[in-house]
Every structure is written in structure tokens, then in C-alpha cells.
């Protein structure tokens, strides 16, 4: 190698490193936007929640778990993940669990009374129910995302090993690792475990677009099927009740046969851009924005076959939305609105709370809505005062 070649090789290496850092930063931004709701204006807390027995709710919950708080319903308790750790309050407002640890970008996912809280870009994760910590995980690299399913099994996707490699780890309901897969190329965005704990779907960005890779049986290190979206961005993918996957892209909704990896568009966005979305089981809400200036757009509800239930035009900012049991809570810049499945407005039990300082709304067991920010968490909406 000549003296002239050495600086060129060093320069190419620096460019590759810079590209990797920039790409990972973009990836982290996308994931933080989707999970925390800061970018799209939504918190997507995946999962099907059991109705459980309704109990009397406190009018106000006093969380003191730091900044950047995100929330999850544990059926008869509320969990908050913040910069200082996690905290759980029962529906009467009494603390049942606390675990203190530092998080720079708190996130949370819940299902069937359990939750996983994690630090996006950090290495800490906790799995817990209303009363106890089930697992404390420290990863070997920055956490990208995490998910938990109805049976309490959970996944953690992390950027480990450097370069383009992403690692997804699967844990059982006791917190023991049962499967681990490493992607040799692309960046992992998220991973979902099927409800029967037998299949893993990994969403990642590739050089040519997006890919969802399926691993069936959790007993081998190679994929059984894959769905590719050349030139497109898949921002989220979740299992449906029939075992297929629903993929949310920047342009459309796609259902994917998990066994064969074949996909079909069920709903296109018709020249509008995705403002946000919420999914609860096979029920979907979409916020689509015009490409013009301002907040003009549409709020739509549909099923996993693309059948439209309702549609309303909106012209103000939609800050946060929550979906559960056929109801939608939507915090707009002018206050809280509750809708049924067909987007017919339902009167509130009390005066609509102000949108000032609100970062999240979350429908609770029984129909009430938690309206929260970093400084407050109050209950409003239908069924707020049983």
C-alpha cells in the first residue's frame, strides 16, 4: 500500500463510521417518535387488555417519577415510566410498586396486566406487574425497542456488536432468555412475538427499504419467511388475531401472511401523509394529514380487512390518541373528545380538560381516560366517576 493510499483508506473508514452514526441516530429518532409519541403525537401501547372488574378511580394520580413520562394501563393499576424509573399506582391512587433507575428516553409497552419499561438508546429494561418486578435486564448495547405479549413473554431489540448488526432476544414469562437472533445486515426497528409464543417477527431497515423476517418455532437461527418492501418505510408491525401481521407503512396498511411472507395492501393513504395511528387487536385508527400547511386532515377507523367504520375531518392539532374496547379518546389542541367505533362523538362526563401540558391520553379499564403530562395525571371522559 502506498503512502497516498493510506489516507484514502482512513478517509473511507471515517466516512463509513460517520454514516453508521448518522443512520443509527435517524433510526433512534424514528423509534423514539413512534414509541414515545413525541413525533407522531401518539403513544402506541400495543396489546389487548382484558376488561376485568371495574373499580372506583381516583380523580387524580400523583406520579413523581421524573420527566418524559409515558403510561400503561395494567387493568386495575396505572404504570408510569419516567426519567427516574418506574412507578405503579392502583386505581385508587395508592402506590403499589416503584423501581428507581435512570432513563434518558423512557418507553413502555403493556399487555394483560404486565408491562415492559425500557430506555431507548440506553441499556436498562424492567418487566413488572402491579406488585412486583419480574425481570431486570441490562443489554450489551443500546435498546431500540421492546414488546410484551399476552402471555407475558417479551422481546428486546438492541444494537449490539457494532456495524449493521441488530440483536433480538426473546424471554419467557419468568424472564429467562429462550431465543436470540442476530441480523447480519440492516437495522432492527422492532420485534413482535406471536400470541402463542411460537413465532418471532423482526422489522428492520435495509439498504433497499424495509423487511419483516419471520422465525417459526424459535429453534433455529435462520428465517422461515420474509416480506420485503423495496423503497418503502414500514414503521410498525403487529400480529393480528388470525396470525397474520398488520404492517403500517408511510403510505398504506398491509396485511402479511406470516407463514409465506406474502403481503397485500388493505388501505392506501390516497396522497395524504401519516400523522399517527393506534391499534387495538384488529381495530385500527388512522390520523392522515393533507400535504398542505397546518393540521388539516382526517381521522379514520377501520378493521384489519380495510373496511372503514368511520371518518371525520379535522383542522386542529391532534396531540395524543388512545384506542380500546371500541372507543377512541383523542386530545386535540382545543380539548378532549371521545368517539365510538364509527367516530360518533360521545359526551364527556365532565368538562373537557385543557390540552395545555398534555402529552398523553390513555383509555383505562372501565372507559375513563387518563389525561397526563410531566406535571399532572387526571381522569376524564366517559365513566370517569363510577
HUWO-V104017 format. One record per backbone hydrogen bond with DSSP energy under -0.5 kcal/mol. NH is the residue of the N-H (numbers start at 1). CO is the residue of the C=O. E is the energy in kcal/mol with one decimal. If there is no record, write none. Layout:
nh: (NH:NH)
co: (CO:CO)
e: (E:E)
This chain:
nh: (6:7:8:9:10:11:12:13:14:15:16:17:18:19:20:21:22:23:24:25:26:27:28:29:30:31:32:33:34:35:36:37:37:38:40:41:43:44:44:45:46:49:58:61:63:70:72:74:76:78:79:80:81:82:83:84:85:86:87:88:89:90:91:93:96:97:99:101:101:103:107:109:110:111:112:114:115:116:117:118:119:120:120:121:122:125:126:127:128:129:134:134:135:137:139:142:143:143:144:145:147:149:152:154:155:156:157:158:158:159:160:165:166:167:168:169:170:171:172:175:178:179:181:183:184:187:189:190:192:194:197:200:201:202:203:203:204:204:205:206:209:210:211:212:213:214:215:216:217:219:224:225:227:229:231:232:234:235:235:236:238:240:243:245:246:247:247:248:249:249:250:253:254:255:256:257:258:261:264:266:267:269:272:273:274:275:276:278:280:283:284:285:286:287:288:288:289:290:297:298:299:300:301:302:303:304:306:309:310:312:314:319:319:320:322:324:327:328:329:330:330:331:332:332:333:335:336:337:338:339:340:343:346:349:358:359:360:362:364:367:369:370:371:371:372:372:373:378:379:380:384)
co: (2:3:4:5:6:7:8:9:10:11:12:13:14:15:16:17:18:19:20:21:22:23:24:25:26:27:28:29:30:31:32:32:33:32:33:37:321:34:42:43:44:47:91:377:61:81:79:77:74:89:72:87:70:85:67:65:82:99:80:97:78:94:76:90:88:88:86:84:99:83:118:116:46:114:48:111:128:109:126:107:124:105:118:143:119:137:117:135:115:132:127:132:127:125:123:159:119:122:157:157:155:153:149:171:147:169:145:156:167:142:158:162:183:158:181:156:179:154:176:172:170:170:168:166:182:205:203:203:201:199:194:215:192:213:190:201:202:211:187:209:206:229:204:227:202:225:200:214:198:216:214:214:212:210:208:229:232:233:248:248:246:244:240:256:238:245:254:236:247:252:233:267:247:264:245:262:256:257:255:253:253:251:269:289:250:287:287:285:283:280:302:278:300:276:286:298:273:296:314:288:312:286:310:284:307:282:303:301:301:299:297:317:331:331:329:327:324:339:322:328:337:320:330:335:317:332:353:330:346:328:344:340:338:381:355:372:372:370:368:364:380:362:369:378:360:370:376:371:59:369:381)
e: (-1.5:-0.9:-1.0:-2.6:-2.5:-2.4:-2.3:-2.2:-2.2:-2.2:-2.4:-2.3:-2.6:-2.6:-2.5:-2.5:-2.7:-2.9:-2.7:-2.3:-2.2:-2.6:-2.9:-2.2:-2.4:-2.5:-2.9:-2.4:-2.2:-3.2:-2.2:-0.5:-1.0:-0.6:-0.8:-1.4:-0.6:-0.7:-0.6:-0.9:-0.8:-0.5:-2.5:-3.3:-1.0:-2.0:-2.2:-3.5:-1.5:-3.5:-3.1:-2.8:-2.7:-3.0:-1.7:-2.3:-1.6:-2.6:-2.0:-2.8:-2.6:-2.9:-1.6:-2.4:-2.7:-1.3:-2.1:-1.2:-0.5:-2.0:-1.8:-2.0:-0.6:-2.5:-0.7:-1.6:-2.5:-2.8:-2.7:-2.1:-1.8:-2.5:-0.7:-3.0:-2.2:-2.0:-2.7:-2.7:-2.3:-2.0:-2.9:-0.6:-1.7:-2.6:-2.2:-0.6:-0.5:-2.9:-3.1:-1.4:-1.8:-2.8:-1.8:-1.9:-2.5:-2.1:-2.8:-0.5:-2.8:-2.9:-1.1:-1.5:-0.8:-2.6:-2.7:-2.5:-3.1:-3.0:-2.5:-2.0:-2.9:-1.4:-2.4:-3.0:-0.5:-1.9:-3.2:-1.5:-2.5:-2.8:-2.2:-2.4:-2.8:-2.7:-2.8:-0.5:-0.5:-2.6:-2.7:-2.8:-0.6:-1.6:-2.4:-2.6:-2.6:-3.2:-2.7:-0.5:-3.4:-0.5:-2.8:-1.2:-2.7:-2.9:-4.3:-1.9:-0.6:-0.6:-2.5:-1.3:-2.2:-3.2:-1.7:-2.4:-3.2:-0.6:-3.6:-2.8:-0.6:-2.8:-1.7:-2.8:-2.5:-2.5:-2.6:-3.0:-0.7:-3.1:-2.3:-2.5:-1.4:-2.3:-1.9:-2.7:-0.6:-3.3:-1.4:-2.1:-2.7:-1.8:-2.6:-2.7:-2.6:-2.7:-0.6:-2.5:-3.1:-2.6:-2.8:-3.0:-2.6:-2.6:-2.0:-2.3:-1.7:-0.7:-1.8:-3.1:-1.3:-2.3:-2.5:-0.7:-2.5:-1.2:-2.4:-2.3:-2.5:-2.4:-2.3:-0.5:-2.9:-2.8:-0.8:-2.7:-1.7:-1.8:-0.6:-2.4:-0.6:-2.6:-1.9:-2.2:-3.1:-0.5:-1.9:-2.6:-2.2:-1.8:-3.3:-2.3:-3.3:-3.2:-0.5:-3.2:-2.6:-0.5:-2.6:-2.6:-2.3:-2.7:-1.1)
